Amino acid sequence: MQNALRDKSYFENRVTQDMARHLRPVERSIPETMAYACRILAMTDQEAGLAGQISVRSVVPDAYWTLRFGLGFDEATPEDFIEVDRDLNVLSGHGMANPATRFHLWVYQSRPDVHAIIHTHSPWASALAAARQPLVIAQMDMTPLHEDCAFLPDWPGVPIADQEGVIISKALGQKRAIILAHHGYLTAGHSCEEATYLSVYLERAARMQIRAQAFGPLTPVDDELAREAHDYLLKPSIVRATFDYWARQTQRAPGLPKL
């Protein structure tokens, strides 16, 4: 007897239930999660000297956790994260914040849903930024950025003052990522895991776009299908499971000390 065709919603509901039952995310402290995020960025070749930044919103109003200035992503440990207030005064830990994280405050202020920010000058996203090209969603693995990646066409300068934060936060709007022309990119996640996930996929998408353009103009994915894939691939269970997988990878990666 031939099986009746089931609607896609049936399978999506079943998969969602199965993931809730079988995927068990690893519980980590904020500094531990941030340390793994940094290692993942290093593993995926997204270091940028000392220009790369990561922050996570603190429970203290107008404060956030960030990697102390002077360290690269590849050498971050949980002990290397500090908590700072809006004037970058240290509340917890030792060291100083990267002065360029000041613009993160403006994103947190305008977006209560954002709890983590990553900004760096990764090779492929920076190539799009140098060419002043917005992202084109032309393949399934790009869809977590569908209708979720803004574009700032003009560089406001080194973001160590308030005006740059105003410009970048306005350009980001309600999206979770932005390509900053002449600069790099930023991802703004509901969690540190989500911001990291978006960062990895944004860099991959930029690489794919640049390579595919060698064969001619890109054809964007159908909006409805891309929107469906966006929502599916950004399910928190998928994001967390992927982050945990990458975290395990960093423990085996050559050149990265184990946490």
N, C-alpha and C positions, 0 to 999 in steps of 0.2 A: 504493500500500500504506500502510495507516494505521500510524503510529509507535506502538510500545508505550510505555505510561506508565512513566517511570522514577521510582524512589524519590527523595525529596528529598535523602537522604544522598549520592546520586551527584552531584547538582549542587553540594552544599555542598563535597564533596571537590574537585571540579573547580575551583570558584571559589577555594578556599583555595590550590590549586596555582598557579592563574593569578595570584593576587595576589602570591604569593611570587616569581614569575618577573617580573612587570611593574611592581610598585610598588617604587620605590627610595627609601627614606626619606633625608632630608637629614641628614648628620652634623653635629652642633653640639656645642660645649662646654656644660658645665652652665650657666655664666652666659648664654651666647647663647640656650639653650633657655628659661631663666627669663625673659629679657628679652622673647622672643617671647610667652611665656605671659602676661606682664603686659600686653603690647600687645593680645593677643586678648581678655583680660578687659576692658580699656578699650574696645575696639571694640564689645563686646557689652554696653556700659553697666553694667558690674559694679564700677566704682570706688566707693569708700566713703570718700572723703577719705583719711586716713592709717590708717583702721581695717582696710583690706584687707591681707591677709598671704599670702605665698607662701614656702615653704621646700622644700629638697631635701636629703635625707640626705647627709652627707659620708662619705668613706671613713675619716675620722678618727672613732673611736668617740665616741658621745655628742656629736656635733657636726652642724651643718647649715649650708647656705647660705641666705641670705635677702636681701631687698631692704633696703638701709640705710634707717633711719627718717628721715622727712622728705620722701620722694618718693612721688608717686602712680604708679599702674600705667602711665599714659599717657606718662610721661617716663623710664621705666626704660631703661637701656642696660646692656650686659654689664659695664661697669666699675662699676656701682652695686650689685653684689652682694658681700656679705661672708660670711665663714665664721666661725661663732661656736661656742663650747663650751657645755656645759650651764648654765654660770653667765652666759652671754651675753657672755663675754670674746671680743674679736675676735682670730681666728687669722690671717685673711687679709683684705686690703682695708682700707678706712678708713670710719669712721662708727660708728654704733651700731645695734643691732637694735631692732625694735619690741618693747617690753617684753611685749606681749601674745602674742608668739610662744612664750613660755615653755611654754604648754600643749601645743605641738607635740611637745615632748620626751617627754611622757607617751604620746602616740600612737605615736611611734617606738619607745619602750621596750616597749610592749605588742604592737606589730605589726611583726615583722621583715620582713614582706612589703611594708610601706609604705615608699616611697622619696620621696614628694612629698606635700605638703599645701597646699591652698588654702583660705583662710577669708576671707569678705567678707560685706558686708551689701547684697547686690544687691536691686534694687527688688521683684521678684516673689517671690523666695524669702523675703525679709524680710516681705512681706505675709502669706505663709503662717505665718511665725514669729510675727507679731503676732497673727494669728487663732488661734494654737496648733493648726494643722491639719497633720497628717502628709500626706505625698505619697500620692496615689491613682494607680496606674498604669492609665490609662484609654485610652491611645493608643500606637501603635507607637513613636513617637519618645521616649516616656517609658521604654521597656523597659530601656535600659541601667541604670536605677535599680531594676528589679524585684528585690524581696527584697534590695536592696543600699542602701537608704536608711533609716537609723534616725531616731528622733525623741526629742529630749530635751524633756519637757513643761515643765520649770521652769528658768528662767535662774539660773545660779550666781553671776552678777556678772561684772565685768570680769576676764578671765582673765590676770591678771598674777602670780598666785601658784600654788603647787603644787596646792592643793585643787581648783581649777577644772579643772586638767589631769587629775586623777584622775577627776572626775565625767564630763567629756566623753569621755575615752578608754574608760571603762566603758560609757557609753551607746552609743558607736560600735560597740563589740564587734568583730565580724569583717566588718562591712560597709564599703563604700567611700565612703559619704556619710552625712551626718546633717543634719537640720534642727534648729536650736537655737531653741526657743521664746523669744519676746521679743528675739531676737538676730539670727541670720542662718543661714549654713550652713557646712559644712566638707566638702571632698572629700579622700580619701586614696587616692592612686594608686600602682600599681606603678612608675610613672614620672611625670615632670613632664608629659609629653604626655597621659597617661591622666587625671591629676588635672585638667588643663585641660579635656579632653574632657568629663569628668563634670560639671565646673562649668558649662560652656555648656549642656549638656543638662538639668541640674537647673534652671537659671534658666528655660529654655524650658518645661520641664514645669510649673513653678510658674505661669508665665504662662498656659499652656494650661488648667491646672486651675481657676484663678480665673475665666477667661473662660467655660469650659464650665459652671461652676456656675450661671451666669445662666440656663441652660436646664433646670436641675433636677439631681437627684442623679446622681453619676457611676457608671458601670458599669465595674468593673475588667476588664481584659483577662484572658482565661482563663489560669490559672497555667502550664499546660504550654506554651502558645504564647508567653507572655511570657518564660518561662525560656529557651526556644529563641532568641527574638529577642535577649534579654540577652546570651547567650553569643556569638551571631553578631556583634552590633554592637560587642562589646568585644574582638573579635579584634585583637591588636596591630597587624597590618598596616592594618586599617581606622582604628584610633585614630591611628597615625602619619601615614597619608595625609591624614586629616582635619585633623590639627594642621598639617601642611605647607601645606595649602590655606589654612587660616585665617592662617598666618604670611604667605603671599603676599598675602592680602587686606589685612593691616595695612600693607603697603608701599604700597598704593594708597589707603588710607583717609584722607580729609581730616582735618587736625588732628593726625595722628600722624606725627612725623618718622621718616624712614627709618632703619633700623639700619645 
